[in-house]
Amino acid sequence: MAVSRAFYEQPNRRGLVIGILPCVKDNPKTPKKNYPNRWVEIPIFTHLPLSGPEGGELLSRNHINVLTSQVIIALAGGEGTLSEVKLAVTYKRPVVAYVDSPADIPGLPNGIPIYQQIGAVQRFVRVKLTSRPGST
């Protein structure tokens, strides 16, 4: 929710806030409680109920979050964040942690770059986007 709000409130932003929504277990027509948050402008409803500690399972929306991203920026978080970082590694997506220390994402895999300054994160993203095949 914090990321959605922060992006939504950016002046002169380019883009919209998209939310990939998990559903209630055993009821794919109903999104989980508190989804979407109020800053989501394009909700994408799924039949995928799993999240948090189950975020790496096949029935988790985290696969969509990672596979549709060109670069993953991980913020401080728990099991859901960790599962997305691990999926990024599995799917060979560039991933960086914007945290003060590895302890901000318990279990963070070795080799994930950690930056405390937004400028360093921006440089990481620019490099990864311009080094992709077919980019100009």
Sequence and secondary structure as in RCSB ss.txt:
>XXXX:A:sequence
MAVSRAFYEQPNRRGLVIGILPCVKDNPKTPKKNYPNRWVEIPIFTHLPLSGPEGGELLSRNHINVLTSQVIIAL
AGGEGTLSEVKLAVTYKRPVVAYVDSPADIPGLPNGIPIYQQIGAVQRFVRVKLTSRPGST
>XXXX:A:secstr
 HHHHHHHT TT  S  EEEE EETTEEEEE TT S TT SEEEE S  B GGGTTSTTBTHHHHHHT SSEEE 
S SHHHHHHHHHHHHTT  EEEESSSGGGSTT  TT  EESSHHHHHHHHHHHHHTSTT  
